Amino acid sequence: MNPEPSAIHVADPTAVPPTGMRALGALDRDAALAELFAGHYTPMLRLAVLLGADDAEDVVAEAFWQLYRRWNKLRDADAALAYLRGVVVNLIRMRVRHLQVARKHTGSVDDDAVSAESEALLRDDQREVVAALKRLPARQREALVLRYWLGLRESEIATAMGISCGAVKSHTARGMAALTRAMEGRS
């Protein structure tokens, strides 16, 4: 029987590895990460696209790499998915900031350019909503995507974004109001 991705178990870190083999913890880590990758790669890719990444596959690959490198520092294996979400959100923030600085110094760049992977992941009826989401401030967009697309609770969103639950409520409410105005204005 295969465990669910949320039921990943990590071996006792004090166990002595058998001679001539990789450490048991490394084997468990690899198996747990393989399960996590199989079950959550596509949702993480969609999350990256919805948060505005133009290189979503690179962002998600980097997030899994960072999780792999820091696996032994997790408080428990169940925290891996939350950590992965937080890394995706933070990587996108860093890339957006970098692009903003680069654009200030190099002049204007076409903001309407859409990557092929973004187009492939979104149906036609979602494109208008995504376009409206992209016009929101980053924190509001992140809060809305994490809440309504991933269905996370406020505490999980706060952890992923690195803010308080009250700030999550504020960003979500303001984002929904702005998104509602934008969608009403299109008809």
C-alpha positions as CSV (number, residue, x, y, z in Angstrom):
1,M,0.0,0.0,0.0
2,N,1.4,3.4,-1.0
3,P,1.2,6.2,1.5
4,E,-0.5,9.4,0.5
5,P,1.9,12.3,-0.3
6,S,0.8,14.0,2.9
7,A,1.7,10.9,4.9
8,I,5.5,10.9,4.1
9,H,7.6,9.4,6.8
10,V,11.3,10.1,7.4
11,A,13.6,7.6,9.1
12,D,15.2,8.1,12.5
13,P,18.1,10.5,11.9
14,T,20.1,8.7,14.6
15,A,20.0,5.4,12.9
16,V,23.3,4.0,11.7
17,P,23.4,3.4,7.9
18,P,24.3,0.0,6.6
19,T,27.9,-0.3,5.3
20,G,28.3,0.1,1.6
21,M,24.9,1.6,1.1
22,R,23.5,5.2,1.1
23,A,22.2,6.3,4.5
24,L,18.7,5.2,5.2
25,G,17.6,8.8,5.7
26,A,18.8,9.7,2.2
27,L,16.8,6.8,0.8
28,D,13.7,7.9,2.7
29,R,14.3,11.5,1.6
30,D,14.6,10.5,-2.0
31,A,11.4,8.3,-1.9
32,A,9.5,11.1,0.0
33,L,10.6,13.7,-2.5
34,A,9.8,11.4,-5.4
35,E,6.2,11.1,-4.0
36,L,6.0,14.8,-3.4
37,F,7.2,15.5,-6.9
38,A,4.7,13.1,-8.5
39,G,1.8,14.4,-6.5
40,H,2.5,18.2,-6.4
41,Y,4.7,19.2,-9.4
42,T,1.8,20.2,-11.6
43,P,-0.1,22.1,-8.8
44,M,3.2,24.0,-8.0
45,L,3.7,24.8,-11.7
46,R,0.2,26.2,-11.9
47,L,0.8,28.1,-8.7
48,A,3.9,29.7,-10.2
49,V,2.0,30.6,-13.4
50,L,-0.9,32.2,-11.5
51,L,1.6,34.2,-9.4
52,G,3.1,35.6,-12.5
53,A,6.2,33.6,-13.2
54,D,7.3,33.7,-16.8
55,D,9.6,30.7,-16.1
56,A,7.4,28.6,-14.0
57,E,9.2,25.3,-14.7
58,D,12.5,26.8,-13.6
59,V,10.9,28.2,-10.4
60,V,9.4,24.9,-9.4
61,A,12.6,23.0,-10.2
62,E,14.5,25.4,-8.0
63,A,11.9,25.0,-5.2
64,F,12.3,21.2,-5.3
65,W,16.1,21.5,-5.3
66,Q,16.0,23.8,-2.3
67,L,13.6,21.4,-0.5
68,Y,16.0,18.5,-1.3
69,R,19.0,20.4,0.0
70,R,17.2,21.4,3.2
71,W,15.2,18.2,3.9
72,N,17.1,17.4,7.1
73,K,16.3,20.8,8.5
74,L,12.5,20.3,8.3
75,R,10.8,19.9,11.6
76,D,8.9,16.9,10.1
77,A,8.2,15.5,6.7
78,D,4.6,16.8,6.8
79,A,6.1,20.4,6.6
80,A,7.6,19.6,3.2
81,L,4.6,20.7,1.2
82,A,4.2,24.0,3.1
83,Y,7.9,24.7,2.7
84,L,7.7,24.0,-1.0
85,R,4.8,26.4,-1.4
86,G,6.7,29.1,0.5
87,V,9.8,28.6,-1.6
88,V,7.7,29.0,-4.8
89,V,6.1,32.2,-3.5
90,N,9.5,33.6,-2.4
91,L,11.3,32.7,-5.7
92,I,8.6,34.5,-7.7
93,R,8.8,37.6,-5.5
94,M,12.6,37.7,-6.0
95,R,12.3,37.3,-9.7
96,V,9.6,40.0,-10.0
97,R,11.7,42.4,-7.9
98,H,14.7,41.6,-10.1
99,L,12.7,42.2,-13.3
100,Q,11.4,45.5,-11.9
101,V,14.9,46.7,-11.2
102,A,16.2,45.5,-14.5
103,R,13.4,47.2,-16.4
104,K,14.1,50.5,-14.6
105,H,17.7,50.4,-15.8
106,T,17.1,49.1,-19.4
107,G,13.9,50.8,-20.4
108,S,10.6,49.3,-21.2
109,V,9.9,45.6,-21.9
110,D,6.8,44.1,-23.3
111,D,4.7,43.2,-20.2
112,D,2.1,41.4,-22.4
113,A,4.4,38.7,-23.5
114,V,3.1,35.3,-22.3
115,S,5.2,32.2,-22.1
116,A,4.1,29.0,-23.9
117,E,3.8,27.0,-20.7
118,S,1.5,29.7,-19.3
119,E,-0.7,29.4,-22.3
120,A,-0.8,25.7,-22.3
121,L,-1.8,25.5,-18.6
122,L,-4.7,27.9,-18.8
123,R,-8.0,27.4,-20.6
124,D,-9.5,30.2,-22.6
125,D,-12.1,31.1,-19.9
126,Q,-9.4,31.5,-17.3
127,R,-7.3,33.9,-19.3
128,E,-9.3,37.0,-18.4
129,V,-9.3,36.1,-14.7
130,V,-5.5,35.5,-14.8
131,A,-5.0,38.8,-16.7
132,A,-7.0,40.6,-14.0
133,L,-5.0,38.8,-11.3
134,K,-1.7,39.9,-12.8
135,R,-2.8,43.5,-12.5
136,L,-3.2,43.2,-8.8
137,P,-0.4,44.1,-6.3
138,A,1.8,41.0,-5.7
139,R,0.7,40.4,-2.1
140,Q,-3.0,40.5,-3.0
141,R,-2.5,38.2,-6.0
142,E,-0.5,35.7,-3.8
143,A,-3.2,35.7,-1.1
144,L,-6.0,35.1,-3.6
145,V,-4.2,32.4,-5.4
146,L,-3.2,30.6,-2.2
147,R,-6.7,30.9,-0.8
148,Y,-9.0,30.3,-3.7
149,W,-6.9,28.2,-6.0
150,L,-5.0,26.0,-3.5
151,G,-7.7,26.3,-0.9
152,L,-5.3,27.0,2.0
153,R,-6.4,28.2,5.4
154,E,-5.3,31.6,6.6
155,S,-2.6,30.2,8.8
156,E,-1.1,28.2,5.9
157,I,-1.2,31.2,3.7
158,A,0.5,33.3,6.4
159,T,3.2,30.7,6.6
160,A,3.7,30.5,2.8
161,M,3.8,34.3,2.5
162,G,5.7,35.0,5.7
163,I,3.1,37.4,7.1
164,S,0.5,37.5,9.9
165,C,-3.0,36.0,9.6
166,G,-4.4,39.5,9.9
167,A,-2.4,40.7,6.9
168,V,-3.6,37.6,5.0
169,K,-7.2,38.7,5.7
170,S,-6.5,42.3,4.6
171,H,-4.7,41.3,1.3
172,T,-7.5,38.8,0.5
173,A,-10.3,41.2,1.1
174,R,-8.6,44.0,-0.9
175,G,-7.7,41.6,-3.7
176,M,-11.2,40.3,-4.0
177,A,-12.6,43.8,-4.1
178,A,-10.2,44.8,-6.8
179,L,-10.7,41.6,-8.8
180,T,-14.5,42.0,-8.6
181,R,-14.2,45.6,-9.9
182,A,-11.9,44.5,-12.7
183,M,-14.2,41.7,-13.8
184,E,-17.3,43.8,-13.6
185,G,-15.7,46.5,-15.7
186,R,-15.0,44.0,-18.6
187,S,-18.7,43.5,-19.5
